[in-house]
């Protein structure tokens, strides 16, 4: 996966999204479709993903692990 790929959330690892976020409308949910905006490699691979509403405003922005995502349109 690379920047600007469209991805779908398929899992949520650990409990890091169990509390509400004051910064955004809500936390990521399984089934959300967002865009990778940054790729990280240290200390382990991760992706900064943005999920936006139809008006273009950010609903959530979060670092996600590879096993939590799939490219949108893949089975």
ABEGO torsion letter per residue (X at the ends): XBBGBBBBBABBBEAAAABBBAABABBBBBGBBBBBABBBAOABBBBBBBBBBAAGBBABBBBBBAAABBBBGBX
